[in-house]
């Protein structure tokens, strides 16, 4: 998924990640906030993973 630095625990997505805007927008599945406490869906769809 092209994490920023998985070795050091930074699982944010790089801007070129194919996981960006590729997930479901169903809040019953994804919740309303990501791991940083930010709103889940910011683009055309949710990013796949724990961070929007």
mmCIF entry with sequence, helices, sheets and N, C-alpha, C, O atoms, coordinates in Angstrom:
data_MODEL
# 
_entry.id   MODEL 
# 
_entity.id                         1 
_entity.type                       polymer 
_entity.pdbx_number_of_molecules   1 
# 
_entity_poly.entity_id                      1 
_entity_poly.type                           'polypeptide(L)' 
_entity_poly.nstd_linkage                   no 
_entity_poly.nstd_monomer                   no 
_entity_poly.pdbx_seq_one_letter_code       
;(UNK)(UNK)(UNK)(UNK)(UNK)(UNK)(UNK)(UNK)(UNK)(UNK)(UNK)(UNK)(UNK)(UNK)(UNK)(UNK)
(UNK)(UNK)(UNK)(UNK)(UNK)(UNK)(UNK)(UNK)(UNK)(UNK)(UNK)(UNK)(UNK)(UNK)(UNK)(UNK)
(UNK)(UNK)(UNK)(UNK)(UNK)(UNK)(UNK)(UNK)(UNK)(UNK)(UNK)(UNK)(UNK)(UNK)(UNK)(UNK)
(UNK)(UNK)(UNK)(UNK)
;
_entity_poly.pdbx_seq_one_letter_code_can   XXXXXXXXXXXXXXXXXXXXXXXXXXXXXXXXXXXXXXXXXXXXXXXXXXXX 
_entity_poly.pdbx_strand_id                 A 
# 
loop_
_entity_poly_seq.entity_id 
_entity_poly_seq.num 
_entity_poly_seq.mon_id 
_entity_poly_seq.hetero 
1 1  UNK n 
1 2  UNK n 
1 3  UNK n 
1 4  UNK n 
1 5  UNK n 
1 6  UNK n 
1 7  UNK n 
1 8  UNK n 
1 9  UNK n 
1 10 UNK n 
1 11 UNK n 
1 12 UNK n 
1 13 UNK n 
1 14 UNK n 
1 15 UNK n 
1 16 UNK n 
1 17 UNK n 
1 18 UNK n 
1 19 UNK n 
1 20 UNK n 
1 21 UNK n 
1 22 UNK n 
1 23 UNK n 
1 24 UNK n 
1 25 UNK n 
1 26 UNK n 
1 27 UNK n 
1 28 UNK n 
1 29 UNK n 
1 30 UNK n 
1 31 UNK n 
1 32 UNK n 
1 33 UNK n 
1 34 UNK n 
1 35 UNK n 
1 36 UNK n 
1 37 UNK n 
1 38 UNK n 
1 39 UNK n 
1 40 UNK n 
1 41 UNK n 
1 42 UNK n 
1 43 UNK n 
1 44 UNK n 
1 45 UNK n 
1 46 UNK n 
1 47 UNK n 
1 48 UNK n 
1 49 UNK n 
1 50 UNK n 
1 51 UNK n 
1 52 UNK n 
# 
_struct_asym.id          A 
_struct_asym.entity_id   1 
# 
loop_
_struct_conf.conf_type_id 
_struct_conf.id 
_struct_conf.pdbx_PDB_helix_id 
_struct_conf.beg_label_comp_id 
_struct_conf.beg_label_asym_id 
_struct_conf.beg_label_seq_id 
_struct_conf.pdbx_beg_PDB_ins_code 
_struct_conf.end_label_comp_id 
_struct_conf.end_label_asym_id 
_struct_conf.end_label_seq_id 
_struct_conf.pdbx_end_PDB_ins_code 
_struct_conf.beg_auth_comp_id 
_struct_conf.beg_auth_asym_id 
_struct_conf.beg_auth_seq_id 
_struct_conf.end_auth_comp_id 
_struct_conf.end_auth_asym_id 
_struct_conf.end_auth_seq_id 
_struct_conf.pdbx_PDB_helix_class 
_struct_conf.details 
_struct_conf.pdbx_PDB_helix_length 
HELX_P HELX_P1 AA1 UNK A 6  ? UNK A 8  ? UNK A 6  UNK A 8  5 ? 3 
HELX_P HELX_P2 AA2 UNK A 27 ? UNK A 30 ? UNK A 27 UNK A 30 1 ? 4 
# 
_struct_conf_type.id          HELX_P 
_struct_conf_type.criteria    ? 
_struct_conf_type.reference   ? 
# 
_struct_sheet.id               AA1 
_struct_sheet.type             ? 
_struct_sheet.number_strands   2 
_struct_sheet.details          ? 
# 
_struct_sheet_order.sheet_id     AA1 
_struct_sheet_order.range_id_1   1 
_struct_sheet_order.range_id_2   2 
_struct_sheet_order.offset       ? 
_struct_sheet_order.sense        anti-parallel 
# 
loop_
_struct_sheet_range.sheet_id 
_struct_sheet_range.id 
_struct_sheet_range.beg_label_comp_id 
_struct_sheet_range.beg_label_asym_id 
_struct_sheet_range.beg_label_seq_id 
_struct_sheet_range.pdbx_beg_PDB_ins_code 
_struct_sheet_range.end_label_comp_id 
_struct_sheet_range.end_label_asym_id 
_struct_sheet_range.end_label_seq_id 
_struct_sheet_range.pdbx_end_PDB_ins_code 
_struct_sheet_range.beg_auth_comp_id 
_struct_sheet_range.beg_auth_asym_id 
_struct_sheet_range.beg_auth_seq_id 
_struct_sheet_range.end_auth_comp_id 
_struct_sheet_range.end_auth_asym_id 
_struct_sheet_range.end_auth_seq_id 
AA1 1 UNK A 3  ? UNK A 5  ? UNK A 3  UNK A 5  
AA1 2 UNK A 10 ? UNK A 13 ? UNK A 10 UNK A 13 
# 
loop_
_atom_site.group_PDB 
_atom_site.id 
_atom_site.type_symbol 
_atom_site.label_atom_id 
_atom_site.label_alt_id 
_atom_site.label_comp_id 
_atom_site.label_asym_id 
_atom_site.label_entity_id 
_atom_site.label_seq_id 
_atom_site.pdbx_PDB_ins_code 
_atom_site.Cartn_x 
_atom_site.Cartn_y 
_atom_site.Cartn_z 
_atom_site.occupancy 
_atom_site.B_iso_or_equiv 
_atom_site.pdbx_formal_charge 
_atom_site.auth_seq_id 
_atom_site.auth_comp_id 
_atom_site.auth_asym_id 
_atom_site.auth_atom_id 
_atom_site.pdbx_PDB_model_num 
ATOM 1   N N  . UNK A 1 1  ? 0.807   -1.228 0.000  1.00 0.00 ? 1  UNK A N  1 
ATOM 2   C CA . UNK A 1 1  ? 0.000   0.000  0.000  1.00 0.00 ? 1  UNK A CA 1 
ATOM 3   C C  . UNK A 1 1  ? 0.833   1.267  0.000  1.00 0.00 ? 1  UNK A C  1 
ATOM 4   O O  . UNK A 1 1  ? 0.283   2.368  -0.017 1.00 0.00 ? 1  UNK A O  1 
ATOM 5   N N  . UNK A 1 2  ? 2.164   1.129  0.018  1.00 0.00 ? 2  UNK A N  1 
ATOM 6   C CA . UNK A 1 2  ? 3.074   2.277  0.020  1.00 0.00 ? 2  UNK A CA 1 
ATOM 7   C C  . UNK A 1 2  ? 2.933   3.121  1.282  1.00 0.00 ? 2  UNK A C  1 
ATOM 8   O O  . UNK A 1 2  ? 2.531   4.283  1.228  1.00 0.00 ? 2  UNK A O  1 
ATOM 9   N N  . UNK A 1 3  ? 3.276   2.507  2.434  1.00 0.00 ? 3  UNK A N  1 
ATOM 10  C CA . UNK A 1 3  ? 3.294   3.248  3.686  1.00 0.00 ? 3  UNK A CA 1 
ATOM 11  C C  . UNK A 1 3  ? 4.472   4.205  3.692  1.00 0.00 ? 3  UNK A C  1 
ATOM 12  O O  . UNK A 1 3  ? 5.457   3.993  2.986  1.00 0.00 ? 3  UNK A O  1 
ATOM 13  N N  . UNK A 1 4  ? 4.368   5.259  4.490  1.00 0.00 ? 4  UNK A N  1 
ATOM 14  C CA . UNK A 1 4  ? 5.442   6.240  4.590  1.00 0.00 ? 4  UNK A CA 1 
ATOM 15  C C  . UNK A 1 4  ? 6.711   5.572  5.116  1.00 0.00 ? 4  UNK A C  1 
ATOM 16  O O  . UNK A 1 4  ? 7.776   5.713  4.516  1.00 0.00 ? 4  UNK A O  1 
ATOM 17  N N  . UNK A 1 5  ? 6.608   4.837  6.244  1.00 0.00 ? 5  UNK A N  1 
ATOM 18  C CA . UNK A 1 5  ? 7.778   4.165  6.811  1.00 0.00 ? 5  UNK A CA 1 
ATOM 19  C C  . UNK A 1 5  ? 7.311   3.062  7.761  1.00 0.00 ? 5  UNK A C  1 
ATOM 20  O O  . UNK A 1 5  ? 7.330   3.239  8.979  1.00 0.00 ? 5  UNK A O  1 
ATOM 21  N N  . UNK A 1 6  ? 6.898   1.943  7.213  1.00 0.00 ? 6  UNK A N  1 
ATOM 22  C CA . UNK A 1 6  ? 6.368   0.839  8.014  1.00 0.00 ? 6  UNK A CA 1 
ATOM 23  C C  . UNK A 1 6  ? 7.406   0.292  8.997  1.00 0.00 ? 6  UNK A C  1 
ATOM 24  O O  . UNK A 1 6  ? 7.049   -0.123 10.100 1.00 0.00 ? 6  UNK A O  1 
ATOM 25  N N  . UNK A 1 7  ? 8.663   0.286  8.616  1.00 0.00 ? 7  UNK A N  1 
ATOM 26  C CA . UNK A 1 7  ? 9.718   -0.217 9.495  1.00 0.00 ? 7  UNK A CA 1 
ATOM 27  C C  . UNK A 1 7  ? 9.751   0.538  10.822 1.00 0.00 ? 7  UNK A C  1 
ATOM 28  O O  . UNK A 1 7  ? 10.016  -0.047 11.872 1.00 0.00 ? 7  UNK A O  1 
ATOM 29  N N  . UNK A 1 8  ? 9.482   1.828  10.765 1.00 0.00 ? 8  UNK A N  1 
ATOM 30  C CA . UNK A 1 8  ? 9.498   2.663  11.972 1.00 0.00 ? 8  UNK A CA 1 
ATOM 31  C C  . UNK A 1 8  ? 8.098   2.965  12.503 1.00 0.00 ? 8  UNK A C  1 
ATOM 32  O O  . UNK A 1 8  ? 7.930   3.858  13.333 1.00 0.00 ? 8  UNK A O  1 
ATOM 33  N N  . UNK A 1 9  ? 7.086   2.223  12.027 1.00 0.00 ? 9  UNK A N  1 
ATOM 34  C CA . UNK A 1 9  ? 5.734   2.355  12.566 1.00 0.00 ? 9  UNK A CA 1 
ATOM 35  C C  . UNK A 1 9  ? 4.895   3.479  11.999 1.00 0.00 ? 9  UNK A C  1 
ATOM 36  O O  . UNK A 1 9  ? 3.847   3.796  12.562 1.00 0.00 ? 9  UNK A O  1 
ATOM 37  N N  . UNK A 1 10 ? 5.318   4.098  10.897 1.00 0.00 ? 10 UNK A N  1 
ATOM 38  C CA . UNK A 1 10 ? 4.515   5.152  10.268 1.00 0.00 ? 10 UNK A CA 1 
ATOM 39  C C  . UNK A 1 10 ? 3.697   4.531  9.137  1.00 0.00 ? 10 UNK A C  1 
ATOM 40  O O  . UNK A 1 10 ? 4.184   4.357  8.020  1.00 0.00 ? 10 UNK A O  1 
ATOM 41  N N  . UNK A 1 11 ? 2.443   4.202  9.453  1.00 0.00 ? 11 UNK A N  1 
ATOM 42  C CA . UNK A 1 11 ? 1.583   3.532  8.493  1.00 0.00 ? 11 UNK A CA 1 
ATOM 43  C C  . UNK A 1 11 ? 0.673   4.492  7.736  1.00 0.00 ? 11 UNK A C  1 
ATOM 44  O O  . UNK A 1 11 ? -0.346  4.071  7.187  1.00 0.00 ? 11 UNK A O  1 
ATOM 45  N N  . UNK A 1 12 ? 1.024   5.773  7.699  1.00 0.00 ? 12 UNK A N  1 
ATOM 46  C CA . UNK A 1 12 ? 0.314   6.715  6.838  1.00 0.00 ? 12 UNK A CA 1 
ATOM 47  C C  . UNK A 1 12 ? 0.646   6.360  5.390  1.00 0.00 ? 12 UNK A C  1 
ATOM 48  O O  . UNK A 1 12 ? 1.699   5.784  5.113  1.00 0.00 ? 12 UNK A O  1 
ATOM 49  N N  . UNK A 1 13 ? -0.239  6.699  4.485  1.00 0.00 ? 13 UNK A N  1 
ATOM 50  C CA . UNK A 1 13 ? -0.030  6.364  3.079  1.00 0.00 ? 13 UNK A CA 1 
ATOM 51  C C  . UNK A 1 13 ? 0.776   7.430  2.359  1.00 0.00 ? 13 UNK A C  1 
ATOM 52  O O  . UNK A 1 13 ? 0.608   8.624  2.609  1.00 0.00 ? 13 UNK A O  1 
ATOM 53  N N  . UNK A 1 14 ? 1.649   6.996  1.469  1.00 0.00 ? 14 UNK A N  1 
ATOM 54  C CA . UNK A 1 14 ? 2.346   7.926  0.583  1.00 0.00 ? 14 UNK A CA 1 
ATOM 55  C C  . UNK A 1 14 ? 1.337   8.483  -0.423 1.00 0.00 ? 14 UNK A C  1 
ATOM 56  O O  . UNK A 1 14 ? 0.356   7.805  -0.732 1.00 0.00 ? 14 UNK A O  1 
ATOM 57  N N  . UNK A 1 15 ? 1.546   9.688  -0.940 1.00 0.00 ? 15 UNK A N  1 
ATOM 58  C CA . UNK A 1 15 ? 0.611   10.279 -1.901 1.00 0.00 ? 15 UNK A CA 1 
ATOM 59  C C  . UNK A 1 15 ? 0.373   9.425  -3.151 1.00 0.00 ? 15 UNK A C  1 
ATOM 60  O O  . UNK A 1 15 ? -0.677  9.546  -3.783 1.00 0.00 ? 15 UNK A O  1 
ATOM 61  N N  . UNK A 1 16 ? 1.316   8.576  -3.512 1.00 0.00 ? 16 UNK A N  1 
ATOM 62  C CA . UNK A 1 16 ? 1.176   7.751  -4.714 1.00 0.00 ? 16 UNK A CA 1 
ATOM 63  C C  . UNK A 1 16 ? 0.564   6.376  -4.428 1.00 0.00 ? 16 UNK A C  1 
ATOM 64  O O  . UNK A 1 16 ? 0.519   5.531  -5.322 1.00 0.00 ? 16 UNK A O  1 
ATOM 65  N N  . UNK A 1 17 ? 0.097   6.139  -3.212 1.00 0.00 ? 17 UNK A N  1 
ATOM 66  C CA . UNK A 1 17 ? -0.446  4.837  -2.844 1.00 0.00 ? 17 UNK A CA 1 
ATOM 67  C C  . UNK A 1 17 ? -1.741  4.523  -3.596 1.00 0.00 ? 17 UNK A C  1 
ATOM 68  O O  . UNK A 1 17 ? -2.615  5.383  -3.710 1.00 0.00 ? 17 UNK A O  1 
ATOM 69  N N  . UNK A 1 18 ? -1.869  3.294  -4.111 1.00 0.00 ? 18 UNK A N  1 
ATOM 70  C CA . UNK A 1 18 ? -3.112  2.892  -4.772 1.00 0.00 ? 18 UNK A CA 1 
ATOM 71  C C  . UNK A 1 18 ? -4.258  2.694  -3.782 1.00 0.00 ? 18 UNK A C  1 
ATOM 72  O O  . UNK A 1 18 ? -5.401  2.505  -4.199 1.00 0.00 ? 18 UNK A O  1 
ATOM 73  N N  . UNK A 1 19 ? -3.974  2.732  -2.476 1.00 0.00 ? 19 UNK A N  1 
ATOM 74  C CA . UNK A 1 19 ? -5.009  2.568  -1.452 1.00 0.00 ? 19 UNK A CA 1 
ATOM 75  C C  . UNK A 1 19 ? -5.799  3.858  -1.211 1.00 0.00 ? 19 UNK A C  1 
ATOM 76  O O  . UNK A 1 19 ? -6.829  3.833  -0.536 1.00 0.00 ? 19 UNK A O  1 
ATOM 77  N N  . UNK A 1 20 ? -5.328  4.981  -1.754 1.00 0.00 ? 20 UNK A N  1 
ATOM 78  C CA . UNK A 1 20 ? -6.018  6.257  -1.570 1.00 0.00 ? 20 UNK A CA 1 
ATOM 79  C C  . UNK A 1 20 ? -7.300  6.276  -2.399 1.00 0.00 ? 20 UNK A C  1 
ATOM 80  O O  . UNK A 1 20 ? -7.304  5.955  -3.588 1.00 0.00 ? 20 UNK A O  1 
ATOM 81  N N  . UNK A 1 21 ? -8.401  6.669  -1.723 1.00 0.00 ? 21 UNK A N  1 
ATOM 82  C CA . UNK A 1 21 ? -9.730  6.759  -2.352 1.00 0.00 ? 21 UNK A CA 1 
ATOM 83  C C  . UNK A 1 21 ? -10.176 5.443  -2.994 1.00 0.00 ? 21 UNK A C  1 
ATOM 84  O O  . UNK A 1 21 ? -10.858 5.453  -4.019 1.00 0.00 ? 21 UNK A O  1 
ATOM 85  N N  . UNK A 1 22 ? -9.793  4.318  -2.396 1.00 0.00 ? 22 UNK A N  1 
ATOM 86  C CA . UNK A 1 22 ? -10.127 3.014  -2.983 1.00 0.00 ? 22 UNK A CA 1 
ATOM 87  C C  . UNK A 1 22 ? -11.013 2.146  -2.099 1.00 0.00 ? 22 UNK A C  1 
ATOM 88  O O  . UNK A 1 22 ? -11.285 0.998  -2.450 1.00 0.00 ? 22 UNK A O  1 
ATOM 89  N N  . UNK A 1 23 ? -11.465 2.661  -0.967 1.00 0.00 ? 23 UNK A N  1 
ATOM 90  C CA . UNK A 1 23 ? -12.247 1.849  -0.036 1.00 0.00 ? 23 UNK A CA 1 
ATOM 91  C C  . UNK A 1 23 ? -13.727 2.181  -0.029 1.00 0.00 ? 23 UNK A C  1 
ATOM 92  O O  . UNK A 1 23 ? -14.212 2.996  -0.813 1.00 0.00 ? 23 UNK A O  1 
ATOM 93  N N  . UNK A 1 24 ? -14.420 1.527  0.876  1.00 0.00 ? 24 UNK A N  1 
ATOM 94  C CA . UNK A 1 24 ? -15.856 1.708  1.043  1.00 0.00 ? 24 UNK A CA 1 
ATOM 95  C C  . UNK A 1 24 ? -16.156 3.012  1.776  1.00 0.00 ? 24 UNK A C  1 
ATOM 96  O O  . UNK A 1 24 ? -15.346 3.456  2.589  1.00 0.00 ? 24 UNK A O  1 
ATOM 97  N N  . UNK A 1 25 ? -17.283 3.623  1.510  1.00 0.00 ? 25 UNK A N  1 
ATOM 98  C CA . UNK A 1 25 ? -17.698 4.835  2.225  1.00 0.00 ? 25 UNK A CA 1 
ATOM 99  C C  . UNK A 1 25 ? -18.803 4.532  3.236  1.00 0.00 ? 25 UNK A C  1 
ATOM 100 O O  . UNK A 1 25 ? -19.449 5.454  3.734  1.00 0.00 ? 25 UNK A O  1 
ATOM 101 N N  . UNK A 1 26 ? -19.027 3.263  3.544  1.00 0.00 ? 26 UNK A N  1 
ATOM 102 C CA . UNK A 1 26 ? -20.060 2.851  4.497  1.00 0.00 ? 26 UNK A CA 1 
ATOM 103 C C  . UNK A 1 26 ? -19.539 3.048  5.920  1.00 0.00 ? 26 UNK A C  1 
ATOM 104 O O  . UNK A 1 26 ? -18.710 2.271  6.393  1.00 0.00 ? 26 UNK A O  1 
ATOM 105 N N  . UNK A 1 27 ? -20.030 4.096  6.605  1.00 0.00 ? 27 UNK A N  1 
ATOM 106 C CA . UNK A 1 27 ? -19.539 4.428  7.945  1.00 0.00 ? 27 UNK A CA 1 
ATOM 107 C C  . UNK A 1 27 ? -19.817 3.334  8.972  1.00 0.00 ? 27 UNK A C  1 
ATOM 108 O O  . UNK A 1 27 ? -19.149 3.292  10.005 1.00 0.00 ? 27 UNK A O  1 
ATOM 109 N N  . UNK A 1 28 ? -20.782 2.447  8.722  1.00 0.00 ? 28 UNK A N  1 
ATOM 110 C CA . UNK A 1 28 ? -21.015 1.352  9.666  1.00 0.00 ? 28 UNK A CA 1 
ATOM 111 C C  . UNK A 1 28 ? -19.860 0.358  9.621  1.00 0.00 ? 28 UNK A C  1 
ATOM 112 O O  . UNK A 1 28 ? -19.652 -0.392 10.575 1.00 0.00 ? 28 UNK A O  1 
ATOM 113 N N  . UNK A 1 29 ? -19.117 0.346  8.536  1.00 0.00 ? 29 UNK A N  1 
ATOM 114 C CA . UNK A 1 29 ? -17.954 -0.535 8.401  1.00 0.00 ? 29 UNK A CA 1 
ATOM 115 C C  . UNK A 1 29 ? -16.674 0.201  8.795  1.00 0.00 ? 29 UNK A C  1 
ATOM 116 O O  . UNK A 1 29 ? -15.844 -0.345 9.522  1.00 0.00 ? 29 UNK A O  1 
ATOM 117 N N  . UNK A 1 30 ? -16.513 1.419  8.324  1.00 0.00 ? 30 UNK A N  1 
ATOM 118 C CA . UNK A 1 30 ? -15.240 2.131  8.490  1.00 0.00 ? 30 UNK A CA 1 
ATOM 119 C C  . UNK A 1 30 ? -15.181 3.058  9.694  1.00 0.00 ? 30 UNK A C  1 
ATOM 120 O O  . UNK A 1 30 ? -14.098 3.509  10.066 1.00 0.00 ? 30 UNK A O  1 
ATOM 121 N N  . UNK A 1 31 ? -16.318 3.353  10.308 1.00 0.00 ? 31 UNK A N  1 
ATOM 122 C CA . UNK A 1 31 ? -16.343 4.318  11.407 1.00 0.00 ? 31 UNK A CA 1 
ATOM 123 C C  . UNK A 1 31 ? -16.351 5.736  10.875 1.00 0.00 ? 31 UNK A C  1 
ATOM 124 O O  . UNK A 1 31 ? -16.407 5.942  9.663  1.00 0.00 ? 31 UNK A O  1 
ATOM 125 N N  . UNK A 1 32 ? -16.295 6.711  11.758 1.00 0.00 ? 32 UNK A N  1 
ATOM 126 C CA . UNK A 1 32 ? -16.370 8.107  11.334 1.00 0.00 ? 32 UNK A CA 1 
ATOM 127 C C  . UNK A 1 32 ? -15.042 8.846  11.457 1.00 0.00 ? 32 UNK A C  1 
ATOM 128 O O  . UNK A 1 32 ? -14.891 9.942  10.917 1.00 0.00 ? 32 UNK A O  1 
ATOM 129 N N  . UNK A 1 33 ? -14.063 8.247  12.176 1.00 0.00 ? 33 UNK A N  1 
ATOM 130 C CA . UNK A 1 33 ? -12.762 8.888  12.354 1.00 0.00 ? 33 UNK A CA 1 
ATOM 131 C C  . UNK A 1 33 ? -11.640 7.896  12.068 1.00 0.00 ? 33 UNK A C  1 
ATOM 132 O O  . UNK A 1 33 ? -11.794 6.689  12.258 1.00 0.00 ? 33 UNK A O  1 
ATOM 133 N N  . UNK A 1 34 ? -10.505 8.429  11.608 1.00 0.00 ? 34 UNK A N  1 
ATOM 134 C CA . UNK A 1 34 ? -9.337  7.576  11.364 1.00 0.00 ? 34 UNK A CA 1 
ATOM 135 C C  . UNK A 1 34 ? -8.459  7.507  12.617 1.00 0.00 ? 34 UNK A C  1 
ATOM 136 O O  . UNK A 1 34 ? -8.871  7.979  13.676 1.00 0.00 ? 34 UNK A O  1 
ATOM 137 N N  . UNK A 1 35 ? -7.263  6.930  12.519 1.00 0.00 ? 35 UNK A N  1 
ATOM 138 C CA . UNK A 1 35 ? -6.390  6.763  13.682 1.00 0.00 ? 35 UNK A CA 1 
ATOM 139 C C  . UNK A 1 35 ? -5.875  8.088  14.239 1.00 0.00 ? 35 UNK A C  1 
ATOM 140 O O  . UNK A 1 35 ? -5.405  8.146  15.375 1.00 0.00 ? 35 UNK A O  1 
ATOM 141 N N  . UNK A 1 36 ? -5.964  9.151  13.441 1.00 0.00 ? 36 UNK A N  1 
ATOM 142 C CA . UNK A 1 36 ? -5.534  10.473 13.898 1.00 0.00 ? 36 UNK A CA 1 
ATOM 143 C C  . UNK A 1 36 ? -6.709  11.299 14.427 1.00 0.00 ? 36 UNK A C  1 
ATOM 144 O O  . UNK A 1 36 ? -6.534  12.459 14.799 1.00 0.00 ? 36 UNK A O  1 
ATOM 145 N N  . UNK A 1 37 ? -7.922  10.698 14.463 1.00 0.00 ? 37 UNK A N  1 
ATOM 146 C CA . UNK A 1 37 ? -9.102  11.408 14.939 1.00 0.00 ? 37 UNK A CA 1 
ATOM 147 C C  . UNK A 1 37 ? -9.710  12.343 13.910 1.00 0.00 ? 37 UNK A C  1 
ATOM 148 O O  . UNK A 1 37 ? -10.527 13.197 14.250 1.00 0.00 ? 37 UNK A O  1 
ATOM 149 N N  . UNK A 1 38 ? -9.317  12.187 12.658 1.00 0.00 ? 38 UNK A N  1 
ATOM 150 C CA . UNK A 1 38 ? -9.838  13.035 11.582 1.00 0.00 ? 38 UNK A CA 1 
ATOM 151 C C  . UNK A 1 38 ? -11.011 12.335 10.897 1.00 0.00 ? 38 UNK A C  1 
ATOM 152 O O  . UNK A 1 38 ? -11.109 11.109 10.942 1.00 0.00 ? 38 UNK A O  1 
ATOM 153 N N  . UNK A 1 39 ? -11.911 13.111 10.258 1.00 0.00 ? 39 UNK A N  1 
ATOM 154 C CA . UNK A 1 39 ? -13.049 12.499 9.561  1.00 0.00 ? 39 UNK A CA 1 
ATOM 155 C C  . UNK A 1 39 ? -12.596 11.479 8.526  1.00 0.00 ? 39 UNK A C  1 
ATOM 156 O O  . UNK A 1 39 ? -11.574 11.675 7.868  1.00 0.00 ? 39 UNK A O  1 
ATOM 157 N N  . UNK A 1 40 ? -13.341 10.401 8.377  1.00 0.00 ? 40 UNK A N  1 
ATOM 158 C CA . UNK A 1 40 ? -12.955 9.302  7.508  1.00 0.00 ? 40 UNK A CA 1 
ATOM 159 C C  . UNK A 1 40 ? -12.954 9.636  6.021  1.00 0.00 ? 40 UNK A C  1 
ATOM 160 O O  . UNK A 1 40 ? -11.903 9.515  5.391  1.00 0.00 ? 40 UNK A O  1 
ATOM 161 N N  . UNK A 1 41 ? -14.032 10.035 5.443  1.00 0.00 ? 41 UNK A N  1 
ATOM 162 C CA . UNK A 1 41 ? -14.075 10.205 3.987  1.00 0.00 ? 41 UNK A CA 1 
ATOM 163 C C  . UNK A 1 41 ? -13.772 11.660 3.636  1.00 0.00 ? 41 UNK A C  1 
ATOM 164 O O  . UNK A 1 41 ? -14.550 12.562 3.949  1.00 0.00 ? 41 UNK A O  1 
ATOM 165 N N  . UNK A 1 42 ? -12.625 11.876 2.978  1.00 0.00 ? 42 UNK A N  1 
ATOM 166 C CA . UNK A 1 42 ? -12.226 13.226 2.573  1.00 0.00 ? 42 UNK A CA 1 
ATOM 167 C C  . UNK A 1 42 ? -12.196 13.383 1.058  1.00 0.00 ? 42 UNK A C  1 
ATOM 168 O O  . UNK A 1 42 ? -12.329 14.501 0.561  1.00 0.00 ? 42 UNK A O  1 
ATOM 169 N N  . UNK A 1 43 ? -12.027 12.317 0.324  1.00 0.00 ? 43 UNK A N  1 
ATOM 170 C CA . UNK A 1 43 ? -11.984 12.369 -1.129 1.00 0.00 ? 43 UNK A CA 1 
ATOM 171 C C  . UNK A 1 43 ? -13.222 11.715 -1.708 1.00 0.00 ? 43 UNK A C  1 
ATOM 172 O O  . UNK A 1 43 ? -14.295 11.753 -1.106 1.00 0.00 ? 43 UNK A O  1 
ATOM 173 N N  . UNK A 1 44 ? -13.067 11.114 -2.884 1.00 0.00 ? 44 UNK A N  1 
ATOM 174 C CA . UNK A 1 44 ? -14.219 10.459 -3.526 1.00 0.00 ? 44 UNK A CA 1 
ATOM 175 C C  . UNK A 1 44 ? -14.608 9.167  -2.822 1.00 0.00 ? 44 UNK A C  1 
ATOM 176 O O  . UNK A 1 44 ? -15.744 8.709  -2.952 1.00 0.00 ? 44 UNK A O  1 
ATOM 177 N N  . UNK A 1 45 ? -13.683 8.578  -2.082 1.00 0.00 ? 45 UNK A N  1 
ATOM 178 C CA . UNK A 1 45 ? -13.940 7.378  -1.283 1.00 0.00 ? 45 UNK A CA 1 
ATOM 179 C C  . UNK A 1 45 ? -12.926 7.357  -0.135 1.00 0.00 ? 45 UNK A C  1 
ATOM 180 O O  . UNK A 1 45 ? -12.001 8.169  -0.098 1.00 0.00 ? 45 UNK A O  1 
ATOM 181 N N  . UNK A 1 46 ? -13.108 6.436  0.784  1.00 0.00 ? 46 UNK A N  1 
ATOM 182 C CA . UNK A 1 46 ? -12.193 6.336  1.917  1.00 0.00 ? 46 UNK A CA 1 
ATOM 183 C C  . UNK A 1 46 ? -10.884 5.687  1.484  1.00 0.00 ? 46 UNK A C  1 
ATOM 184 O O  . UNK A 1 46 ? -10.865 4.861  0.571  1.00 0.00 ? 46 UNK A O  1 
ATOM 185 N N  . UNK A 1 47 ? -9.798  6.064  2.139  1.00 0.00 ? 47 UNK A N  1 
ATOM 186 C CA . UNK A 1 47 ? -8.526  5.392  1.901  1.00 0.00 ? 47 UNK A CA 1 
ATOM 187 C C  . UNK A 1 47 ? -8.571  4.024  2.570  1.00 0.00 ? 47 UNK A C  1 
ATOM 188 O O  . UNK A 1 47 ? -9.150  3.889  3.648  1.00 0.00 ? 47 UNK A O  1 
ATOM 189 N N  . UNK A 1 48 ? -7.982  3.021  1.963  1.00 0.00 ? 48 UNK A N  1 
ATOM 190 C CA . UNK A 1 48 ? -7.925  1.710  2.574  1.00 0.00 ? 48 UNK A CA 1 
ATOM 191 C C  . UNK A 1 48 ? -6.835  1.737  3.641  1.00 0.00 ? 48 UNK A C  1 
ATOM 192 O O  . UNK A 1 48 ? -5.696  2.110  3.360  1.00 0.00 ? 48 UNK A O  1 
ATOM 193 N N  . UNK A 1 49 ? -7.180  1.347  4.851  1.00 0.00 ? 49 UNK A N  1 
ATOM 194 C CA . UNK A 1 49 ? -6.247  1.346  5.957  1.00 0.00 ? 49 UNK A CA 1 
ATOM 195 C C  . UNK A 1 49 ? -6.798  2.152  7.118  1.00 0.00 ? 49 UNK A C  1 
ATOM 196 O O  . UNK A 1 49 ? -7.954  2.573  7.096  1.00 0.00 ? 49 UNK A O  1 
ATOM 197 N N  . UNK A 1 50 ? -5.977  2.364  8.123  1.00 0.00 ? 50 UNK A N  1 
ATOM 198 C CA . UNK A 1 50 ? -6.429  3.018  9.352  1.00 0.00 ? 50 UNK A CA 1 
ATOM 199 C C  . UNK A 1 50 ? -6.403  4.535  9.271  1.00 0.00 ? 50 UNK A C  1 
ATOM 200 O O  . UNK A 1 50 ? -6.995  5.203  10.118 1.00 0.00 ? 50 UNK A O  1 
ATOM 201 N N  . UNK A 1 51 ? -5.735  5.090  8.277  1.00 0.00 ? 51 UNK A N  1 
ATOM 202 C CA . UNK A 1 51 ? -5.603  6.542  8.163  1.00 0.00 ? 51 UNK A CA 1 
ATOM 203 C C  . UNK A 1 51 ? -6.293  7.066  6.932  1.00 0.00 ? 51 UNK A C  1 
ATOM 204 O O  . UNK A 1 51 ? -6.123  6.524  5.841  1.00 0.00 ? 51 UNK A O  1 
ATOM 205 N N  . UNK A 1 52 ? -7.065  8.109  7.094  1.00 0.00 ? 52 UNK A N  1 
ATOM 206 C CA . UNK A 1 52 ? -7.704  8.758  5.950  1.00 0.00 ? 52 UNK A CA 1 
ATOM 207 C C  . UNK A 1 52 ? -6.717  9.755  5.389  1.00 0.00 ? 52 UNK A C  1 
ATOM 208 O O  . UNK A 1 52 ? -7.018  10.439 4.410  1.00 0.00 ? 52 UNK A O  1 
# 
